Amino acid sequence: MNKGLLVALIFVLVLAMAVPVLALTESQARELETLYEQENQIRQQIVDKQEEAGLVDAETATSLRERLANMWEYRKQQFAEGNYLQGFGFGGAPCHGGGTGNGMMGGSGRMMW
């Protein structure tokens, strides 16, 4: 395949992905922020219920709440910059580390945000 054609194709694909973000109205942006805020509140409620049920201890629950608060502050910063592609692997957060190691939960496989 011709290099010029490949570069043009990549450019068109990148532009096509950017168009929905550029077309975001003020109303849509507010709606997304509201939905993300609801998601944050639900995650906090989940941590509360996990602690209440004894699934996580108080120290872990506190740590999770702090992490959720930090994530929410980061999201608000991203909203202020016009980035509404949060979550689901859309690049809302920078990658940390080189991909090796056991992860946050020491390799236990439990998802704790």
LOLO-783232 format. One line per field, with one value per atom (N, C-alpha, C): residue number from 1; atom name; x, y, z. Coordinates in nm, 4 decimals, padded with zeros to 6 digits. Layout:
residues N
num	[NUM:...]
atome	[CA:...]
c1	[X:...]
c2	[Y:...]
c3	[Z:...]
END
This chain:
residues 113
num	[1:1:1:2:2:2:3:3:3:4:4:4:5:5:5:6:6:6:7:7:7:8:8:8:9:9:9:10:10:10:11:11:11:12:12:12:13:13:13:14:14:14:15:15:15:16:16:16:17:17:17:18:18:18:19:19:19:20:20:20:21:21:21:22:22:22:23:23:23:24:24:24:25:25:25:26:26:26:27:27:27:28:28:28:29:29:29:30:30:30:31:31:31:32:32:32:33:33:33:34:34:34:35:35:35:36:36:36:37:37:37:38:38:38:39:39:39:40:40:40:41:41:41:42:42:42:43:43:43:44:44:44:45:45:45:46:46:46:47:47:47:48:48:48:49:49:49:50:50:50:51:51:51:52:52:52:53:53:53:54:54:54:55:55:55:56:56:56:57:57:57:58:58:58:59:59:59:60:60:60:61:61:61:62:62:62:63:63:63:64:64:64:65:65:65:66:66:66:67:67:67:68:68:68:69:69:69:70:70:70:71:71:71:72:72:72:73:73:73:74:74:74:75:75:75:76:76:76:77:77:77:78:78:78:79:79:79:80:80:80:81:81:81:82:82:82:83:83:83:84:84:84:85:85:85:86:86:86:87:87:87:88:88:88:89:89:89:90:90:90:91:91:91:92:92:92:93:93:93:94:94:94:95:95:95:96:96:96:97:97:97:98:98:98:99:99:99:100:100:100:101:101:101:102:102:102:103:103:103:104:104:104:105:105:105:106:106:106:107:107:107:108:108:108:109:109:109:110:110:110:111:111:111:112:112:112:113:113:113]
atome	[N:CA:C:N:CA:C:N:CA:C:N:CA:C:N:CA:C:N:CA:C:N:CA:C:N:CA:C:N:CA:C:N:CA:C:N:CA:C:N:CA:C:N:CA:C:N:CA:C:N:CA:C:N:CA:C:N:CA:C:N:CA:C:N:CA:C:N:CA:C:N:CA:C:N:CA:C:N:CA:C:N:CA:C:N:CA:C:N:CA:C:N:CA:C:N:CA:C:N:CA:C:N:CA:C:N:CA:C:N:CA:C:N:CA:C:N:CA:C:N:CA:C:N:CA:C:N:CA:C:N:CA:C:N:CA:C:N:CA:C:N:CA:C:N:CA:C:N:CA:C:N:CA:C:N:CA:C:N:CA:C:N:CA:C:N:CA:C:N:CA:C:N:CA:C:N:CA:C:N:CA:C:N:CA:C:N:CA:C:N:CA:C:N:CA:C:N:CA:C:N:CA:C:N:CA:C:N:CA:C:N:CA:C:N:CA:C:N:CA:C:N:CA:C:N:CA:C:N:CA:C:N:CA:C:N:CA:C:N:CA:C:N:CA:C:N:CA:C:N:CA:C:N:CA:C:N:CA:C:N:CA:C:N:CA:C:N:CA:C:N:CA:C:N:CA:C:N:CA:C:N:CA:C:N:CA:C:N:CA:C:N:CA:C:N:CA:C:N:CA:C:N:CA:C:N:CA:C:N:CA:C:N:CA:C:N:CA:C:N:CA:C:N:CA:C:N:CA:C:N:CA:C:N:CA:C:N:CA:C:N:CA:C:N:CA:C:N:CA:C:N:CA:C:N:CA:C:N:CA:C:N:CA:C:N:CA:C:N:CA:C:N:CA:C:N:CA:C:N:CA:C:N:CA:C:N:CA:C:N:CA:C:N:CA:C]
c1	[00.0843:00.0000:00.0889:00.0502:00.1234:00.1267:00.2452:00.2591:00.1672:00.1571:00.0719:-00.0740:-00.1187:-00.2557:-00.2787:-00.1811:-00.1906:-00.1978:-00.1130:-00.1148:-00.2492:-00.3009:-00.4293:-00.5419:-00.5376:-00.6386:-00.6350:-00.5164:-00.5018:-00.5545:-00.5216:-00.5695:-00.7219:-00.7831:-00.9298:-00.9911:-00.9326:-00.9846:-00.9741:-00.8615:-00.8439:-00.9436:-00.9608:-01.0559:-01.1984:-01.2330:-01.3675:-01.3937:-01.2918:-01.3080:-01.3212:-01.2608:-01.2625:-01.3920:-01.4598:-01.5790:-01.6871:-01.7194:-01.8231:-01.7865:-01.6592:-01.6173:-01.6310:-01.5943:-01.6046:-01.7494:-01.8411:-01.9813:-02.0593:-01.9950:-02.0609:-02.1202:-02.2507:-02.3160:-02.3006:-02.3316:-02.3250:-02.4209:-02.5379:-02.6380:-02.5876:-02.5266:-02.4725:-02.3586:-02.2752:-02.1643:-02.2161:-02.3170:-02.3764:-02.4382:-02.5055:-02.5676:-02.4620:-02.3526:-02.2444:-02.1843:-02.1613:-02.1073:-02.2010:-02.3316:-02.4301:-02.4255:-02.4189:-02.4132:-02.2856:-02.1732:-02.0479:-02.0534:-02.1187:-02.1324:-02.2191:-02.3265:-02.4111:-02.3321:-02.2488:-02.1641:-02.0718:-02.0127:-01.9236:-01.9982:-02.1172:-02.1965:-02.2341:-02.2685:-02.3031:-02.1818:-02.0654:-01.9437:-01.9173:-01.9415:-01.9243:-02.0240:-02.1467:-02.2482:-02.2096:-02.1504:-02.1063:-02.0003:-01.9049:-01.8006:-01.8640:-01.9613:-02.0305:-02.0968:-02.1657:-02.2342:-02.1345:-02.0226:-01.9203:-01.8634:-01.8408:-01.7893:-01.8954:-02.0180:-02.1278:-02.1459:-02.1287:-02.1458:-02.0221:-01.9135:-01.7913:-01.7065:-01.7376:-01.6586:-01.5224:-01.5159:-01.3892:-01.3796:-01.2584:-01.2407:-01.2422:-01.2440:-01.2542:-01.1365:-01.0177:-00.8988:-00.9084:-00.9505:-00.9654:-01.0754:-01.1868:-01.2969:-01.2521:-01.1758:-01.1234:-01.0326:-00.9471:-00.8575:-00.9362:-01.0401:-01.1225:-01.1949:-01.2445:-01.3125:-01.2157:-01.0931:-00.9924:-00.9618:-00.9502:-00.9227:-01.0381:-01.1610:-01.2764:-01.2777:-01.2440:-01.2395:-01.1324:-01.0164:-00.9091:-00.9508:-01.0161:-01.0631:-01.1647:-01.2545:-01.3566:-01.2933:-01.1963:-01.1275:-01.0570:-00.9943:-00.9274:-01.0295:-01.1424:-01.2459:-01.2948:-01.3163:-01.3620:-01.2596:-01.1322:-01.0274:-01.0369:-01.0606:-01.0725:-01.1949:-01.3059:-01.4251:-01.3951:-01.3234:-01.2893:-01.2051:-01.1301:-01.0475:-01.1218:-01.2490:-01.3284:-01.3170:-01.2556:-01.2406:-01.3557:-01.4472:-01.5609:-01.5531:-01.4406:-01.4216:-01.3574:-01.4318:-01.3818:-01.4229:-01.3326:-01.3646:-01.3648:-01.3819:-01.3895:-01.2702:-01.1532:-01.0321:-01.0204:-01.0893:-01.0832:-00.9680:-00.8779:-00.7620:-00.7887:-00.8830:-00.9120:-00.8034:-00.7205:-00.6148:-00.4834:-00.3726:-00.2435:-00.2109:-00.1298:-00.0867:00.0297:00.0237:00.1291:00.2021:00.3305:00.4086:00.4304:00.5066:00.5434:00.4605:00.3560:00.2706:00.3128:00.4148:00.4561:00.4188:00.4117:00.3798:00.2425:00.2042:00.0802:-00.0383:-00.0206:-00.1330:-00.1700:-00.2759:-00.3192:-00.3548:-00.4195:-00.4656:-00.3681:-00.2440:-00.1440:-00.1688:-00.2384:-00.2626:-00.3777:-00.4632:-00.5713:-00.6868:-00.6906:-00.7954:-00.9244:-00.9300:-01.0515:-01.0488:-01.1574:-01.1642:-01.2080:-01.1251:-01.1577:-01.1269:-01.1713:-01.1504:-01.0122]
c2	[-00.1181:00.0000:00.1246:00.2233:00.3479:00.4196:00.4714:00.5403:00.6611:00.7371:00.8556:00.8200:00.7110:00.6655:00.6199:00.5522:00.5060:00.6247:00.7250:00.8443:00.9157:00.9271:00.9925:00.9156:00.7838:00.7008:00.7181:00.7192:00.7393:00.8770:00.9780:01.1138:01.1190:01.0564:01.0560:00.9838:00.8731:00.7994:00.8820:00.9477:01.0321:01.1478:01.2079:01.3180:01.2700:01.1536:01.0976:01.0716:01.0316:01.0077:01.1397:01.2455:01.3744:01.4516:01.4257:01.5018:01.4959:01.3795:01.3804:01.4691:01.4752:01.5597:01.7062:01.7398:01.8782:01.9221:01.8283:01.8605:01.8616:01.8441:01.8375:01.9735:01.9751:02.1007:02.1237:02.2454:02.2791:02.1918:02.1693:02.0844:01.9406:01.8889:01.7530:01.7432:01.8457:01.8469:01.8450:01.9264:01.9278:01.7930:01.7331:01.6027:01.4967:01.4978:01.4029:01.4242:01.5499:01.5786:01.5272:01.5469:01.4988:01.3467:01.2791:01.1324:01.0818:01.1463:01.1057:01.1310:01.2400:01.2681:01.1615:01.1203:01.0128:00.8824:00.8550:00.7352:00.7407:00.8571:00.8741:00.8500:00.9055:00.8876:00.7410:00.6716:00.5294:00.4485:00.4803:00.4089:00.4299:00.5520:00.5787:00.4973:00.4880:00.4085:00.2603:00.2124:00.0731:00.0473:00.1392:00.1239:00.1231:00.2132:00.2167:00.0826:00.0258:-00.1026:-00.2170:-00.2125:-00.3155:-00.3127:-00.1914:-00.1794:-00.2261:-00.1836:-00.2220:-00.3742:-00.4406:-00.5852:-00.6617:-00.5900:-00.6555:-00.7111:-00.6702:-00.7172:-00.6486:-00.5259:-00.4533:-00.3950:-00.3833:-00.3252:-00.1723:-00.1065:00.0394:00.1069:00.0520:00.1111:00.1049:-00.0097:-00.0245:00.0674:00.0746:00.1619:00.3074:00.3501:00.4866:00.5104:00.4139:00.4235:00.4330:00.3517:00.3549:00.4887:00.5411:00.6715:00.7830:00.7765:00.8754:00.8636:00.7411:00.7176:00.7714:00.7448:00.7962:00.9490:01.0105:01.1571:01.2118:01.1481:01.1904:01.1732:01.0614:01.0377:01.1437:01.1794:01.2789:01.4157:01.4534:01.5813:01.5833:01.4717:01.4622:01.4752:01.4076:01.4165:01.5600:01.6297:01.7684:01.8545:01.8297:01.9018:01.8710:01.7446:01.7050:01.7696:01.7779:01.8442:01.9898:02.0565:02.1975:02.2170:02.1124:02.1187:02.0680:02.0292:01.9823:01.8340:01.7573:01.6133:01.5412:01.4880:01.4138:01.2659:01.2200:01.0786:01.0083:00.9951:00.9360:00.7900:00.7074:00.5674:00.4828:00.3555:00.2585:00.2643:00.3029:00.3006:00.4130:00.5254:00.6359:00.7318:00.6980:00.7827:00.8974:00.8820:00.9882:01.0065:00.9044:00.9127:00.8633:00.9197:00.8736:00.7340:00.6640:00.5299:00.5411:00.4644:00.4661:00.3333:00.3369:00.2141:00.1499:00.0436:-00.0238:-00.1468:-00.1701:-00.2837:-00.4120:-00.4070:-00.5271:-00.5135:-00.6222:-00.6184:-00.6765:-00.6771:-00.7409:-00.6468:-00.5185:-00.4265:-00.3812:-00.3030:-00.2404:-00.3418:-00.4504:-00.5478:-00.6644:-00.6468:-00.7496:-00.8757:-00.8586:-00.9730:-01.0605:-01.0113:-01.0951:-01.1051:-01.0168:-01.0240:-00.9568:-00.8928:-00.8236:-00.6798:-00.6370:-00.4999:-00.4060:-00.3100:-00.2114:-00.0717:-00.0385:00.0914:00.1378]
c3	[00.0000:00.0000:00.0000:-00.0715:-00.0835:00.0510:00.0912:00.2204:00.2295:00.1209:00.1203:00.1443:00.0833:00.1020:00.2457:00.3018:00.4399:00.5361:00.5154:00.6001:00.5864:00.4668:00.4448:00.5141:00.5058:00.5702:00.7223:00.7788:00.9232:00.9621:00.8832:00.9105:00.9094:00.8113:00.8012:00.9213:00.9634:01.0783:01.2068:01.2268:01.3446:01.3418:01.2280:01.2139:01.2396:01.1901:01.2106:01.3583:01.4321:01.5753:01.6505:01.6007:01.6693:01.6442:01.5343:01.4979:01.6055:01.6642:01.7684:01.8872:01.9235:02.0350:01.9970:01.8751:01.8302:01.8185:01.7968:01.7777:01.9088:02.0217:02.1514:02.1870:02.2135:02.2508:02.4010:02.4438:02.5859:02.6663:02.6121:02.6781:02.6920:02.5869:02.5915:02.6922:02.6963:02.7912:02.9348:02.9643:03.0988:03.1333:03.0352:03.0585:03.0888:03.0141:03.0404:03.1784:03.2152:03.3482:03.4571:03.4379:03.5349:03.5456:03.4329:03.4342:03.5011:03.4714:03.5356:03.6869:03.7258:03.8691:03.9367:03.8694:03.9221:03.9345:03.8341:03.8388:03.9612:03.9847:04.0987:04.2301:04.2417:04.3631:04.3843:04.2771:04.2873:04.3315:04.2771:04.3190:04.4685:04.5171:04.6599:04.7423:04.6937:04.7628:04.7653:04.6578:04.6519:04.7581:04.7713:04.8735:05.0119:05.0344:05.1639:05.1942:05.0960:05.1152:05.1338:05.0612:05.0777:05.2189:05.2701:05.4064:05.5067:05.4860:05.5757:05.5802:05.4658:05.4581:05.5026:05.5323:05.5761:05.4626:05.3398:05.2255:05.2191:05.2706:05.2803:05.4207:05.4712:05.6040:05.5939:05.7077:05.7127:05.6424:05.6586:05.5959:05.4434:05.3915:05.2470:05.1947:05.2685:05.2275:05.2221:05.3205:05.3221:05.2021:05.1740:05.0593:04.9284:04.9158:04.7953:04.7816:04.8914:04.8877:04.8447:04.8958:04.8561:04.7074:04.6603:04.5175:04.4325:04.4747:04.4009:04.3995:04.5119:04.5187:04.4245:04.4216:04.3307:04.1850:04.1542:04.0178:03.9762:04.0681:04.0371:04.0121:04.0932:04.0714:03.9362:03.9013:03.7713:03.6580:03.6722:03.5688:03.5533:03.6630:03.6544:03.5802:03.6026:03.5295:03.3800:03.3490:03.2089:03.1442:03.2168:03.1639:03.1328:03.2223:03.2021:03.0761:03.0386:02.9177:02.7945:02.8127:02.6992:02.6708:02.7602:02.7400:02.8096:02.7299:02.7838:02.7495:02.6986:02.6656:02.7841:02.8915:03.0149:03.0228:03.0729:03.0968:02.9716:02.9870:02.8788:02.7852:02.8356:02.7549:02.6549:02.6757:02.5815:02.6091:02.6987:02.7219:02.8162:02.9073:03.0029:03.1060:03.1254:03.2263:03.1665:03.2124:03.1614:03.2123:03.1370:03.1751:03.2733:03.3798:03.4799:03.4787:03.4752:03.4839:03.3487:03.3508:03.2275:03.1985:03.2746:03.2461:03.3153:03.4013:03.4721:03.6188:03.6872:03.8291:03.8563:03.9827:04.0237:04.0306:04.0110:04.0131:04.1523:04.1586:04.2830:04.3917:04.3535:04.4520:04.4686:04.4269:04.4457:04.3640:04.2528:04.1661:04.2089:04.3015:04.3523:04.2538:04.1538:04.0542:04.0948:04.2102:04.2543:04.2034:04.1411:04.0917:04.2017:04.2324:04.3355:04.2843:04.1681:04.1042:04.1301]
END
